[in-house]
Amino acid sequence: MDIHIKVHHPHTNVIGLGDSSSWRVPQLPRYVYMFFAPLFLPCLSPLISVKRLFQAGKIKSAVKCAFIMFSGLATFIYLLQVFSGLSLGKAIVTLFASRSLTTPSYIHVNIFQHIGLPMYSQKNRPPRSILMSTGCLNLNGVPFLDVIFGHSLISCHLEHHLFPHLSDNMCRIVKPIVREHILQNGLTYNEDTYWNRLELFVKEYDTLMVNAPPITHYIGIA
């Protein structure tokens, strides 16, 4: 969490720093990326994490990370076998199936809230208030996502970027105050529904997720 706050938050939608480009997988067709590939995220995440640590030369950390993650997975599988009476194969399938249920929405909210919004060069980045108000979007219309992922990731994402150490409940409480302050000062307060963003990303997938918009289209770049 601290790494995310230190790396992503201060550089929201700044090209090369916090531009969310790591979420793009241009090799995948739109429907595969949007609805099918995320189902495999629980299987791939441990492997990708260990691989990146090895690539960074952090061998000891990679070994430690692999041991902790796979020990945890083994423990969950064992508990499913003991308390649910499942076979090894069924326990593994049940574990990853349960974790895959929300992964499409997890991918969606991470791309919906930043990609497609104004971006800035590292040299011409605006003040923090403008950077956050133009580069973040709150998602409305699906209350159960607030319950699953928390207000700070869904309906109060801008507030979370402005005040990353606030709890979900506090982000929800300060949201009307933040919205009023931003609008009174002539800044942008981005809000949209989950379904509108989903429709947009499916329709404009090539533009948003495959072919980066021309550099001259980015606000804030001279």
N, CA, C and O of each residue as an XYZ file, in Angstrom:
888
protein
N       0.830     -1.203      0.000
C       0.000      0.000      0.000
C       0.865      1.254      0.000
O       0.595      2.192     -0.750
N       1.910      1.278      0.841
C       2.790      2.447      0.905
C       3.505      2.676     -0.416
O       3.682      3.817     -0.843
N       3.920      1.581     -1.070
C       4.597      1.705     -2.361
C       3.645      2.292     -3.391
O       4.031      3.154     -4.180
N       2.398      1.824     -3.383
C       1.394      2.336     -4.306
C       1.185      3.832     -4.098
O       1.107      4.592     -5.063
N       1.095      4.248     -2.854
C       0.885      5.661     -2.534
C       2.087      6.505     -2.954
O       1.920      7.621     -3.446
N       3.284      5.983     -2.764
C       4.496      6.743     -3.076
C       4.781      6.790     -4.579
O       5.315      7.780     -5.079
N       4.427      5.724     -5.298
C       4.783      5.630     -6.718
C       3.664      6.131     -7.618
O       3.912      6.909     -8.539
N       2.428      5.691     -7.362
C       1.320      6.013     -8.267
C       0.651      7.346     -7.938
O       0.429      8.161     -8.834
N       0.332      7.572     -6.686
C      -0.453      8.750     -6.314
C       0.201     10.086     -6.671
O      -0.479     10.943     -7.236
N       1.476     10.305     -6.374
C       2.062     11.618     -6.678
C       2.192     11.896     -8.175
O       2.364     13.044     -8.585
N       2.110     10.839     -8.990
C       2.355     10.993    -10.425
C       1.155     10.527    -11.249
O       1.316      9.995    -12.347
N      -0.038     10.730    -10.714
C      -1.250     10.283    -11.394
C      -1.335     10.839    -12.810
O      -1.351     12.054    -13.010
N      -1.389      9.944    -13.788
C      -1.496     10.287    -15.213
C      -0.346     11.152    -15.720
O      -0.509     11.919    -16.669
N       0.808     11.025    -15.088
C       2.032     11.642    -15.612
C       2.735     10.577    -16.446
O       3.055      9.500    -15.943
N       2.970     10.874    -17.700
C       3.500      9.888    -18.649
C       4.849      9.362    -18.185
O       5.764     10.127    -17.882
N       4.952      8.040    -18.135
C       6.196      7.398    -17.744
C       6.345      7.181    -16.260
O       7.283      6.512    -15.826
N       5.433      7.736    -15.462
C       5.527      7.588    -14.007
C       4.267      6.941    -13.431
O       4.334      5.857    -12.851
N       3.114      7.607    -13.590
C       1.876      7.075    -13.023
C       0.761      7.045    -14.040
O      -0.382      7.376    -13.723
N       1.087      6.644    -15.285
C       0.107      6.745    -16.372
C      -0.744      5.494    -16.569
O      -1.495      5.409    -17.541
N      -0.640      4.515    -15.658
C      -1.464      3.293    -15.712
C      -1.215      2.461    -16.959
O      -2.031      1.606    -17.305
N      -0.089      2.701    -17.643
C       0.193      1.942    -18.865
C       0.457      0.470    -18.599
O       0.347     -0.352    -19.509
N       0.807      0.124    -17.357
C       1.079     -1.272    -17.033
C      -0.174     -2.139    -17.135
O      -0.079     -3.365    -17.193
N      -1.346     -1.506    -17.156
C      -2.586     -2.271    -17.280
C      -2.892     -2.632    -18.724
O      -3.771     -3.456    -18.978
N      -2.191     -2.038    -19.667
C      -2.459     -2.329    -21.077
C      -1.785     -3.637    -21.496
O      -0.622     -3.890    -21.181
N      -2.555     -4.460    -22.219
C      -2.007     -5.686    -22.827
C      -2.487     -5.689    -24.273
O      -3.445     -6.388    -24.603
N      -1.834     -4.913    -25.140
C      -2.349     -4.706    -26.505
C      -2.413     -5.967    -27.355
O      -3.069     -5.973    -28.397
N      -1.741     -7.043    -26.926
C      -1.774     -8.274    -27.695
C      -3.136     -8.969    -27.613
O      -3.468     -9.787    -28.470
N      -3.913     -8.647    -26.595
C      -5.190     -9.331    -26.382
C      -6.342     -8.588    -27.061
O      -6.419     -7.363    -26.981
N      -7.238     -9.323    -27.730
C      -8.452     -8.700    -28.294
C      -9.325     -8.133    -27.189
O      -9.184     -8.507    -26.025
N     -10.219     -7.237    -27.550
C     -10.995     -6.499    -26.549
C     -11.807     -7.396    -25.613
O     -11.767     -7.212    -24.397
N     -12.542     -8.361    -26.165
C     -13.407     -9.174    -25.301
C     -12.605    -10.152    -24.453
O     -13.010    -10.496    -23.342
N     -11.472    -10.597    -24.974
C     -10.599    -11.473    -24.182
C     -10.040    -10.693    -23.006
O     -10.060    -11.179    -21.875
N      -9.536     -9.481    -23.260
C      -8.958     -8.670    -22.183
C     -10.015     -8.239    -21.172
O      -9.781     -8.303    -19.965
N     -11.160     -7.808    -21.650
C     -12.164     -7.214    -20.770
C     -12.926     -8.240    -19.930
O     -13.355     -7.933    -18.818
N     -13.097     -9.464    -20.461
C     -13.993    -10.393    -19.773
C     -13.401    -11.780    -19.486
O     -13.836    -12.449    -18.548
N     -12.423    -12.217    -20.272
C     -11.948    -13.594    -20.132
C     -10.588    -13.684    -19.444
O     -10.418    -14.461    -18.505
N      -9.631    -12.901    -19.902
C      -8.277    -12.961    -19.339
C      -8.230    -12.664    -17.836
O      -7.455    -13.304    -17.125
N      -9.037    -11.709    -17.319
C      -8.969    -11.427    -15.873
C      -9.261    -12.636    -14.989
O      -8.834    -12.673    -13.834
N      -9.975    -13.613    -15.511
C     -10.300    -14.799    -14.714
C      -9.053    -15.580    -14.313
O      -9.071    -16.339    -13.344
N      -7.967    -15.388    -15.068
C      -6.729    -16.114    -14.784
C      -5.775    -15.315    -13.901
O      -4.681    -15.783    -13.583
N      -6.187    -14.111    -13.504
C      -5.318    -13.256    -12.691
C      -4.893    -13.906    -11.372
O      -3.722    -13.801    -11.009
N      -5.795    -14.576    -10.636
C      -5.349    -15.210     -9.387
C      -4.261    -16.254     -9.590
O      -3.412    -16.443     -8.719
N      -4.281    -16.938    -10.741
C      -3.244    -17.933    -11.034
C      -1.936    -17.268    -11.438
O      -0.857    -17.760    -11.104
N      -2.027    -16.158    -12.150
C      -0.837    -15.518    -12.702
C      -0.151    -14.563    -11.736
O       1.065    -14.385    -11.797
N      -0.925    -13.945    -10.842
C      -0.365    -12.916     -9.956
C       0.849    -13.380     -9.154
O       1.852    -12.668     -9.128
N       0.804    -14.553     -8.493
C       1.998    -14.984     -7.738
C       3.218    -15.167     -8.629
O       4.333    -14.807     -8.251
N       3.001    -15.729     -9.819
C       4.119    -15.975    -10.735
C       4.714    -14.666    -11.251
O       5.933    -14.523    -11.341
N       3.847    -13.716    -11.586
C       4.320    -12.425    -12.091
C       5.089    -11.673    -11.003
O       6.121    -11.061    -11.280
N       4.587    -11.718     -9.771
C       5.255    -11.026     -8.660
C       6.673    -11.563     -8.451
O       7.628    -10.797     -8.317
N       6.790    -12.877     -8.425
C       8.108    -13.503     -8.224
C       9.034    -13.201     -9.403
O      10.216    -12.916     -9.211
N       8.496    -13.266    -10.614
C       9.292    -12.985    -11.808
C       9.863    -11.568    -11.783
O      11.031    -11.360    -12.111
N       9.032    -10.586    -11.391
C       9.494     -9.192    -11.367
C      10.560     -8.968    -10.305
O      11.481     -8.176    -10.509
N      10.446     -9.651     -9.182
C      11.473     -9.539     -8.148
C      12.793    -10.121     -8.638
O      13.858     -9.556     -8.388
N      12.723    -11.243     -9.331
C      13.937    -11.839     -9.906
C      14.555    -10.903    -10.940
O      15.772    -10.720    -10.971
N      13.711    -10.309    -11.788
C      14.212     -9.392    -12.823
C      14.847     -8.157    -12.214
O      15.756     -7.568    -12.800
N      14.372     -7.760    -11.036
C      14.937     -6.597    -10.351
C      16.205     -6.950     -9.571
O      16.815     -6.090     -8.937
N      16.586     -8.214     -9.628
C      17.790     -8.646     -8.919
C      17.588     -8.887     -7.439
O      18.565     -9.070     -6.713
N      16.357     -8.893     -6.969
C      16.067     -9.103     -5.548
C      15.787    -10.592     -5.311
O      14.650    -10.995     -5.064
N      16.837    -11.384     -5.392
C      16.699    -12.838     -5.336
C      16.146    -13.291     -3.984
O      15.236    -14.119     -3.919
N      16.701    -12.744     -2.919
C      16.256    -13.141     -1.575
C      14.785    -12.795     -1.366
O      14.023    -13.597     -0.827
N      14.393    -11.602     -1.795
C      12.994    -11.188     -1.658
C      12.076    -12.055     -2.505
O      10.958    -12.371     -2.098
N      12.556    -12.441     -3.695
C      11.760    -13.287     -4.580
C      11.512    -14.652     -3.963
O      10.399    -15.174     -4.018
N      12.553    -15.227     -3.376
C      12.419    -16.538     -2.739
C      11.478    -16.448     -1.536
O      10.627    -17.314     -1.335
N      11.643    -15.393     -0.744
C      10.787    -15.196      0.431
C       9.332    -15.009      0.016
O       8.427    -15.588      0.616
N       9.115    -14.189     -1.024
C       7.769    -13.927     -1.518
C       7.117    -15.209     -2.016
O       5.955    -15.484     -1.717
N       7.885    -16.000     -2.787
C       7.356    -17.259     -3.325
C       6.986    -18.220     -2.200
O       5.948    -18.879     -2.252
N       7.836    -18.293     -1.192
C       7.578    -19.205     -0.074
C       6.304    -18.815      0.671
O       5.470    -19.667      0.976
N       6.159    -17.520      0.962
C       4.991    -17.056      1.724
C       3.703    -17.249      0.922
O       2.701    -17.727      1.454
N       3.735    -16.875     -0.367
C       2.529    -16.977     -1.182
C       2.089    -18.418     -1.360
O       0.916    -18.741     -1.176
N       3.018    -19.277     -1.715
C       2.635    -20.661     -1.978
C       2.324    -21.418     -0.690
O       1.558    -22.381     -0.707
N       2.912    -20.991      0.426
C       2.531    -21.570      1.714
C       1.094    -21.199      2.055
O       0.327    -22.026      2.548
N       0.739    -19.947      1.788
C      -0.634    -19.503      2.023
C      -1.631    -20.248      1.158
O      -2.684    -20.669      1.638
N      -1.302    -20.414     -0.124
C      -2.189    -21.152     -1.020
C      -2.349    -22.596     -0.566
O      -3.456    -23.136     -0.571
N      -1.245    -23.217     -0.175
C      -1.287    -24.606      0.296
C      -2.152    -24.729      1.548
O      -2.880    -25.708      1.712
N      -2.070    -23.728      2.433
C      -2.877    -23.743      3.658
C      -4.363    -23.644      3.342
O      -5.171    -24.376      3.914
N      -4.729    -22.738      2.429
C      -6.135    -22.597      2.035
C      -6.660    -23.895      1.425
O      -7.763    -24.341      1.743
N      -5.860    -24.492      0.549
C      -6.279    -25.740     -0.099
C      -6.449    -26.853      0.935
O      -7.397    -27.635      0.858
N      -5.543    -26.922      1.888
C      -5.623    -27.936      2.942
C      -6.885    -27.742      3.788
O      -7.570    -28.710      4.119
N      -7.187    -26.487      4.136
C      -8.375    -26.200      4.939
C      -9.652    -26.562      4.192
O     -10.607    -27.063      4.786
N      -9.663    -26.306      2.884
C     -10.831    -26.689      2.093
C     -11.016    -28.201      2.086
O     -12.140    -28.699      2.152
N      -9.921    -28.916      2.006
C     -10.010    -30.377      2.031
C     -10.521    -30.879      3.378
O     -11.370    -31.769      3.434
N     -10.000    -30.304      4.459
C     -10.348    -30.781      5.800
C     -11.783    -30.434      6.173
O     -12.528    -31.293      6.646
N     -12.175    -29.173      5.962
C     -13.479    -28.723      6.451
C     -14.605    -28.877      5.430
O     -15.777    -28.905      5.804
N     -14.262    -28.978      4.144
C     -15.304    -29.126      3.129
C     -15.332    -30.521      2.515
O     -16.248    -30.856      1.764
N     -14.346    -31.317      2.830
C     -14.305    -32.674      2.309
C     -14.034    -32.753      0.822
O     -14.403    -33.733      0.174
N     -13.390    -31.728      0.268
C     -13.101    -31.722     -1.163
C     -11.816    -32.483     -1.471
O     -10.907    -32.559     -0.645
N     -11.763    -33.035     -2.657
C     -10.519    -33.646     -3.102
C      -9.509    -32.557     -3.411
O      -9.865    -31.380     -3.465
N      -8.259    -32.934     -3.615
C      -7.215    -31.944     -3.900
C      -7.558    -31.133     -5.148
O      -7.457    -29.906     -5.144
N      -7.959    -31.812     -6.198
C      -8.283    -31.119     -7.446
C      -9.443    -30.158     -7.295
O      -9.383    -29.023     -7.769
N     -10.522    -30.618     -6.623
C     -11.691    -29.763     -6.434
C     -11.380    -28.583     -5.518
O     -11.915    -27.491     -5.709
N     -10.512    -28.801     -4.518
C     -10.135    -27.712     -3.618
C      -9.378    -26.625     -4.367
O      -9.611    -25.437     -4.144
N      -8.471    -27.026     -5.254
C      -7.710    -26.053     -6.052
C      -8.638    -25.274     -6.976
O      -8.537    -24.052     -7.080
N      -9.547    -25.989     -7.649
C     -10.491    -25.328     -8.561
C     -11.396    -24.368     -7.793
O     -11.646    -23.251     -8.247
N     -11.887    -24.800     -6.632
C     -12.766    -23.957     -5.809
C     -12.050    -22.693     -5.352
O     -12.617    -21.601     -5.389
N     -10.799    -22.848     -4.920
C     -10.021    -21.702     -4.447
C      -9.863    -20.655     -5.539
O     -10.150    -19.479     -5.317
N      -9.410    -21.071     -6.710
C      -9.148    -20.103     -7.770
C     -10.438    -19.601     -8.418
O     -10.485    -18.468     -8.898
N     -11.484    -20.428     -8.438
C     -12.767    -19.971     -8.977
C     -13.352    -18.871     -8.100
O     -13.873    -17.877     -8.607
N     -13.265    -19.051     -6.773
C     -13.797    -18.035     -5.861
C     -13.024    -16.731     -5.980
O     -13.599    -15.649     -5.851
N     -11.730    -16.830     -6.224
C     -10.921    -15.611     -6.353
C     -11.111    -14.950     -7.708
O     -10.825    -13.763     -7.866
N     -11.588    -15.705     -8.681
C     -11.756    -15.164    -10.031
C     -13.071    -14.426    -10.219
O     -13.245    -13.722    -11.214
N     -13.997    -14.573     -9.282
C     -15.330    -14.007     -9.455
C     -15.311    -12.491     -9.649
O     -16.078    -11.953    -10.447
N     -14.437    -11.812     -8.920
C     -14.427    -10.346     -8.975
C     -13.257     -9.773     -9.776
O     -13.118     -8.553     -9.870
N     -12.414    -10.634    -10.354
C     -11.242    -10.096    -11.063
C     -11.581     -9.287    -12.313
O     -10.884     -8.310    -12.585
N     -12.625     -9.640    -13.100
C     -12.956     -8.743    -14.213
C     -13.276     -7.330    -13.744
O     -12.804     -6.355    -14.329
N     -14.088     -7.220    -12.673
C     -14.410     -5.889    -12.150
C     -13.182     -5.199    -11.578
O     -13.056     -3.979    -11.675
N     -12.272     -5.968    -10.981
C     -11.040     -5.384    -10.434
C     -10.206     -4.752    -11.548
O      -9.699     -3.641    -11.394
N     -10.065     -5.457    -12.666
C      -9.339     -4.906    -13.813
C     -10.068     -3.681    -14.345
O      -9.449     -2.660    -14.643
N     -11.387     -3.792    -14.463
C     -12.175     -2.694    -15.018
C     -11.997     -1.405    -14.227
O     -11.713     -0.356    -14.806
N     -12.160     -1.473    -12.908
C     -12.107     -0.229    -12.133
C     -10.716      0.391    -12.177
O     -10.587      1.614    -12.112
N      -9.687     -0.420    -12.287
C      -8.330      0.127    -12.334
C      -8.026      0.848    -13.635
O      -7.214      1.773    -13.654
N      -8.664      0.440    -14.720
C      -8.436      1.148    -15.986
C      -9.468      2.251    -16.200
O      -9.154      3.284    -16.792
N     -10.700      2.044    -15.723
C     -11.748      3.046    -15.938
C     -11.425      4.368    -15.264
O     -11.817      5.421    -15.768
N     -10.720      4.345    -14.139
C     -10.580      5.542    -13.315
C      -9.399      6.432    -13.691
O      -9.228      7.505    -13.112
N      -8.577      5.997    -14.657
C      -7.435      6.837    -15.050
C      -7.222      6.894    -16.561
O      -6.991      7.968    -17.117
N      -7.299      5.749    -17.221
C      -7.041      5.716    -18.659
C      -8.172      6.422    -19.402
O      -9.348      6.227    -19.093
N      -7.810      7.232    -20.372
C      -8.793      8.013    -21.122
C      -9.008      9.404    -20.568
O      -9.714     10.214    -21.168
N      -8.397      9.691    -19.412
C      -8.468     11.031    -18.830
C      -7.220     11.821    -19.230
O      -6.259     11.236    -19.730
N      -7.217     13.140    -19.019
C      -6.051     13.950    -19.400
C      -4.750     13.431    -18.804
O      -4.705     12.969    -17.664
N      -3.686     13.521    -19.612
C      -2.370     13.087    -19.170
C      -1.376     14.229    -19.353
O      -1.625     15.174    -20.102
N      -0.244     14.126    -18.656
C       0.719     15.222    -18.629
C       2.140     14.705    -18.778
O       2.452     13.575    -18.400
N       2.993     15.553    -19.336
C       4.406     15.213    -19.414
C       5.060     15.488    -18.065
O       4.517     16.225    -17.242
N       6.216     14.898    -17.847
C       6.914     15.088    -16.579
C       7.380     16.531    -16.398
O       7.478     17.011    -15.268
N       7.667     17.222    -17.493
C       8.159     18.595    -17.408
C       7.030     19.610    -17.254
O       7.232     20.685    -16.690
N       5.847     19.272    -17.753
C       4.746     20.232    -17.745
C       3.592     19.787    -16.855
O       2.432     20.089    -17.136
N       3.905     19.084    -15.805
C       2.844     18.628    -14.904
C       2.244     19.813    -14.150
O       2.979     20.715    -13.747
N       0.931     19.830    -13.952
C       0.265     20.957    -13.265
C       0.372     20.811    -11.753
O       0.930     19.826    -11.269
N      -0.149     21.768    -11.005
C      -0.205     21.625     -9.543
C      -0.982     20.375     -9.148
O      -1.793     19.866     -9.921
N      -0.730     19.892     -7.950
C      -1.297     18.626     -7.491
C      -2.824     18.605     -7.555
O      -3.414     17.592     -7.932
N      -3.461     19.707     -7.192
C      -4.928     19.735     -7.186
C      -5.498     19.497     -8.585
O      -6.484     18.779     -8.750
N      -4.866     20.106     -9.584
C      -5.323     19.918    -10.967
C      -4.977     18.515    -11.446
O      -5.775     17.873    -12.129
N      -3.798     18.043    -11.090
C      -3.369     16.699    -11.482
C      -4.359     15.645    -10.999
O      -4.731     14.739    -11.745
N      -4.781     15.775     -9.741
C      -5.691     14.789     -9.161
C      -7.110     14.939     -9.705
O      -7.763     13.946    -10.022
N      -7.587     16.183     -9.812
C      -8.981     16.376    -10.218
C      -9.217     15.974    -11.669
O     -10.305     15.511    -12.012
N      -8.210     16.144    -12.523
C      -8.392     15.786    -13.935
C      -7.997     14.343    -14.227
O      -8.455     13.766    -15.213
N      -7.157     13.756    -13.385
C      -6.630     12.422    -13.677
C      -7.308     11.287    -12.951
O      -6.927     10.130    -13.128
N      -8.316     11.589    -12.128
C      -9.028     10.548    -11.366
C     -10.525     10.622    -11.656
O     -11.061     11.687    -11.960
N     -11.180      9.484    -11.559
C     -12.612      9.423    -11.802
C     -13.279      8.527    -10.764
O     -12.787      7.440    -10.463
N     -14.393      8.989    -10.225
C     -15.184      8.180     -9.291
C     -16.238      7.387    -10.055
O     -16.905      7.914    -10.946
N     -16.376      6.118     -9.696
C     -17.362      5.249    -10.340
C     -18.600      5.134     -9.457
O     -18.500      4.852     -8.263
N     -19.760      5.355    -10.055
C     -21.023      5.253     -9.331
C     -21.921      4.208     -9.985
O     -21.648      3.751    -11.094
N     -22.973      3.841     -9.301
C     -23.992      3.000     -9.917
C     -23.934      1.524     -9.580
O     -24.856      0.786     -9.928
N     -22.868      1.061     -8.904
C     -22.792     -0.364     -8.547
C     -22.384     -0.454     -7.077
O     -21.202     -0.620     -6.777
N     -23.341     -0.348     -6.162
C     -23.025     -0.313     -4.720
C     -22.252     -1.536     -4.226
O     -21.425     -1.417     -3.322
N     -22.513     -2.719     -4.811
C     -21.831     -3.898     -4.271
C     -20.333     -3.855     -4.526
O     -19.570     -4.514     -3.820
N     -19.888     -3.076     -5.541
C     -18.450     -2.912     -5.757
C     -17.823     -2.102     -4.629
O     -16.679     -2.349     -4.246
N     -18.567     -1.139     -4.096
C     -18.100     -0.393     -2.923
C     -17.898     -1.326     -1.736
O     -16.956     -1.171     -0.959
N     -18.799     -2.295     -1.610
C     -18.703     -3.246     -0.505
C     -17.512     -4.181     -0.700
O     -16.777     -4.460      0.248
N     -17.323     -4.662     -1.924
C     -16.264     -5.639     -2.208
C     -14.880     -4.997     -2.153
O     -13.968     -5.518     -1.512
N     -14.735     -3.857     -2.835
C     -13.413     -3.241     -2.977
C     -13.186     -2.048     -2.046
O     -12.045     -1.655     -1.804
N     -14.261     -1.481     -1.531
C     -14.118     -0.324     -0.659
C     -14.394      0.974     -1.399
O     -14.158      1.076     -2.603
N     -14.899      1.972     -0.666
C     -15.240      3.269     -1.262
C     -14.027      3.944     -1.909
O     -14.159      4.597     -2.944
N     -12.853      3.787     -1.304
C     -11.675      4.507     -1.803
C     -11.258      4.046     -3.198
O     -10.624      4.801     -3.935
N     -11.606      2.821     -3.563
C     -11.251      2.323     -4.882
C     -12.350      2.558     -5.908
O     -12.087      2.550     -7.110
N     -13.586      2.769     -5.443
C     -14.708      2.859     -6.371
C     -15.303      4.271     -6.415
O     -14.948      5.061     -7.290
N     -16.182      4.586     -5.503
C     -16.948      5.833     -5.588
C     -16.251      7.034     -4.976
O     -16.731      8.159     -5.117
N     -15.126      6.821     -4.296
C     -14.380      7.930     -3.678
C     -12.901      7.864     -4.072
O     -12.016      8.099     -3.249
N     -12.656      7.547     -5.324
C     -11.262      7.341     -5.736
C     -10.473      8.646     -5.779
O      -9.292      8.672     -5.434
N     -11.117      9.712     -6.198
C     -10.453     11.018     -6.193
C     -10.084     11.422     -4.777
O      -8.979     11.904     -4.528
N     -11.016     11.224     -3.849
C     -10.750     11.554     -2.449
C      -9.601     10.702     -1.902
O      -8.785     11.172     -1.110
N      -9.555      9.451     -2.337
C      -8.471      8.560     -1.913
C      -7.120      9.052     -2.421
O      -6.118      8.966     -1.711
N      -7.092      9.569     -3.651
C      -5.834     10.099     -4.194
C      -5.411     11.376     -3.475
O      -4.220     11.611     -3.269
N      -6.374     12.188     -3.097
C      -6.042     13.419     -2.384
C      -5.619     13.136     -0.948
O      -4.709     13.779     -0.424
N      -6.285     12.168     -0.312
C      -6.013     11.840      1.091
C      -5.837     10.321      1.231
O      -6.724      9.639      1.746
N      -4.696      9.794      0.775
C      -4.520      8.335      0.680
C      -4.558      7.576      1.994
O      -4.762      6.362      2.002
N      -4.364      8.273      3.104
C      -4.348      7.576      4.389
C      -5.700      7.601      5.108
O      -5.829      7.081      6.216
N      -6.711      8.212      4.466
C      -8.039      8.194      5.060
C      -8.670      6.817      4.883
O      -8.413      6.130      3.894
N      -9.495      6.421      5.845
C     -10.225      5.165      5.740
C     -11.315      5.289      4.680
O     -11.646      6.390      4.242
N     -11.868      4.148      4.274
C     -12.965      4.163      3.308
C     -14.128      5.009      3.808
O     -14.703      5.794      3.054
N     -14.468      4.847      5.071
C     -15.599      5.578      5.622
C     -15.339      7.083      5.632
O     -16.245      7.867      5.347
N     -14.113      7.494      5.957
C     -13.784      8.916      5.973
C     -13.780      9.496      4.559
O     -14.182     10.641      4.355
N     -13.325      8.703      3.577
C     -13.370      9.157      2.181
C     -14.815      9.444      1.771
O     -15.091     10.422      1.075
N     -15.717      8.591      2.206
C     -17.134      8.777      1.894
C     -17.686     10.029      2.580
O     -18.511     10.742      2.007
N     -17.233     10.291      3.795
C     -17.722     11.445      4.555
C     -17.230     12.764      3.950
O     -17.981     13.737      3.886
N     -15.969     12.795      3.506
C     -15.419     14.056      2.983
C     -15.759     14.275      1.511
O     -15.510     15.353      0.971
N     -16.322     13.270      0.866
C     -16.600     13.384     -0.575
C     -17.432     14.611     -0.939
O     -17.046     15.324     -1.866
N     -18.557     14.906     -0.264
C     -19.329     16.107     -0.640
C     -18.531     17.399     -0.469
O     -18.688     18.332     -1.256
N     -17.683     17.457      0.547
C     -16.878     18.657      0.796
C     -15.837     18.829     -0.307
O     -15.631     19.931     -0.814
N     -15.179     17.716     -0.673
C     -14.175     17.759     -1.736
C     -14.816     18.172     -3.060
O     -14.284     19.012     -3.786
N     -15.964     17.570     -3.361
C     -16.654     17.882     -4.613
C     -17.014     19.366     -4.679
O     -16.780     20.019     -5.696
N     -17.578     19.892     -3.606
C     -17.973     21.299     -3.564
C     -16.758     22.210     -3.732
O     -16.812     23.184     -4.484
N     -15.669     21.900     -3.039
C     -14.456     22.725     -3.114
C     -13.874     22.722     -4.528
O     -13.486     23.769     -5.046
N     -13.815     21.553     -5.142
C     -13.238     21.436     -6.485
C     -14.066     22.222     -7.499
O     -13.510     22.963     -8.309
N     -15.377     22.070     -7.462
C     -16.244     22.761     -8.411
C     -16.252     24.266     -8.181
O     -16.304     25.035     -9.141
N     -16.202     24.696     -6.930
C     -16.171     26.126     -6.627
C     -14.917     26.801     -7.163
O     -14.924     27.996     -7.459
N     -13.835     26.026     -7.287
C     -12.575     26.583     -7.781
C     -12.374     26.331     -9.274
O     -11.269     26.485     -9.795
N     -13.436     25.949     -9.946
C     -13.387     25.811    -11.390
C     -12.606     24.616    -11.894
O     -12.180     24.592    -13.048
N     -12.415     23.627    -11.039
C     -11.685     22.429    -11.435
C     -12.653     21.333    -11.873
O     -13.869     21.475    -11.740
N     -12.106     20.251    -12.392
C     -12.913     19.144    -12.886
C     -13.151     18.117    -11.792
O     -12.222     17.736    -11.079
N     -14.389     17.671    -11.659
C     -14.713     16.579    -10.741
C     -15.316     15.460    -11.587
O     -16.491     15.510    -11.954
N     -14.503     14.453    -11.891
C     -14.909     13.393    -12.810
C     -15.723     12.314    -12.100
O     -15.270     11.709    -11.128
N     -16.930     12.088    -12.606
C     -17.789     11.009    -12.124
C     -18.461     10.339    -13.321
O     -18.799     11.001    -14.303
N     -18.648      9.044    -13.234
C     -19.376      8.317    -14.271
C     -19.851      7.003    -13.674
O     -19.405      6.600    -12.600
N     -20.759      6.338    -14.378
C     -21.212      5.040    -13.889
C     -20.285      3.945    -14.418
O     -19.629      4.101    -15.447
N     -20.254      2.859    -13.699
C     -19.461      1.697    -14.121
C     -19.888      1.237    -15.504
O     -19.044      0.890    -16.330
N     -21.190      1.230    -15.766
C     -21.698      0.701    -17.029
C     -21.378      1.618    -18.199
O     -21.131      1.135    -19.304
N     -21.375      2.929    -17.985
C     -20.985      3.859    -19.051
C     -19.524      3.672    -19.428
O     -19.172      3.674    -20.608
N     -18.672      3.508    -18.412
C     -17.245      3.312    -18.693
C     -16.995      1.963    -19.363
O     -16.141      1.848    -20.242
N     -17.742      0.951    -18.946
C     -17.593     -0.364    -19.576
C     -17.962     -0.294    -21.047
O     -17.249     -0.825    -21.898
N     -19.073      0.356    -21.345
C     -19.496      0.513    -22.739
C     -18.450      1.284    -23.540
O     -18.142      0.925    -24.676
N     -17.904      2.349    -22.942
C     -16.891      3.158    -23.619
C     -15.643      2.340    -23.919
O     -15.122      2.400    -25.033
N     -15.155      1.580    -22.952
C     -13.916      0.842    -23.137
C     -14.072     -0.321    -24.116
O     -13.134     -0.647    -24.843
N     -15.241     -0.942    -24.140
C     -15.475     -2.002    -25.130
C     -15.528     -1.392    -26.527
O     -14.959     -1.936    -27.473
N     -16.217     -0.257    -26.649
C     -16.378      0.396    -27.948
C     -15.068      1.009    -28.434
O     -14.739      0.903    -29.616
N     -14.314      1.651    -27.534
C     -13.096      2.364    -27.912
C     -11.834      1.621    -27.433
O     -10.819      2.248    -27.131
N     -11.905      0.309    -27.368
C     -10.800     -0.482    -26.817
C      -9.485     -0.226    -27.551
O      -8.445     -0.041    -26.917
N      -9.528     -0.214    -28.877
C      -8.293     -0.019    -29.642
C      -7.656      1.329    -29.340
O      -6.435      1.428    -29.219
N      -8.476      2.366    -29.219
C      -7.944      3.701    -28.947
C      -7.370      3.815    -27.544
O      -6.296      4.384    -27.350
N      -8.088      3.271    -26.566
C      -7.702      3.451    -25.166
C      -6.662      2.454    -24.682
O      -5.804      2.802    -23.871
N      -6.724      1.212    -25.172
C      -5.922      0.141    -24.594
C      -4.893     -0.463    -25.538
O      -4.027     -1.218    -25.097
N      -4.969     -0.147    -26.825
C      -4.013     -0.714    -27.789
C      -3.140      0.380    -28.385
O      -1.916      0.350    -28.256
N      -3.774      1.339    -29.034
C      -3.047      2.438    -29.667
C      -3.115      3.662    -28.775
O      -4.177      4.270    -28.641
N      -2.012      4.030    -28.169
C      -2.000      5.219    -27.316
C      -2.345      6.441    -28.154
O      -1.864      6.560    -29.281
N      -3.161      7.350    -27.639
C      -3.497      8.567    -28.389
C      -2.243      9.355    -28.739
O      -1.260      9.303    -27.999
N      -2.256     10.083    -29.851
C      -1.103     10.907    -30.214
C      -0.707     11.829    -29.076
O      -1.567     12.314    -28.340
N       0.572     12.074    -28.927
C       1.084     12.848    -27.808
C       0.488     14.249    -27.774
O       0.351     14.837    -26.701
N       0.132     14.791    -28.939
C      -0.417     16.149    -28.996
C      -1.837     16.212    -28.455
O      -2.360     17.303    -28.227
N      -2.469     15.066    -28.247
C      -3.832     15.056    -27.722
C      -3.853     15.190    -26.213
O      -4.909     15.421    -25.625
N      -2.688     15.047    -25.573
C      -2.643     15.093    -24.114
C      -2.678     16.532    -23.626
O      -1.894     17.375    -24.061
N      -3.596     16.788    -22.722
C      -3.666     18.114    -22.095
C      -2.434     18.313    -21.226
O      -2.003     17.388    -20.539
N      -1.871     19.499    -21.251
C      -0.748     19.796    -20.383
C       0.596     19.647    -21.071
O       1.635     19.935    -20.477
N       0.584     19.194    -22.334
C       1.860     19.038    -23.063
C       1.962     20.136    -24.091
O       1.087     20.301    -24.941
N       3.042     20.885    -24.002
C       3.199     22.014    -24.944
C       3.486     21.505    -26.340
O       3.648     22.301    -27.266
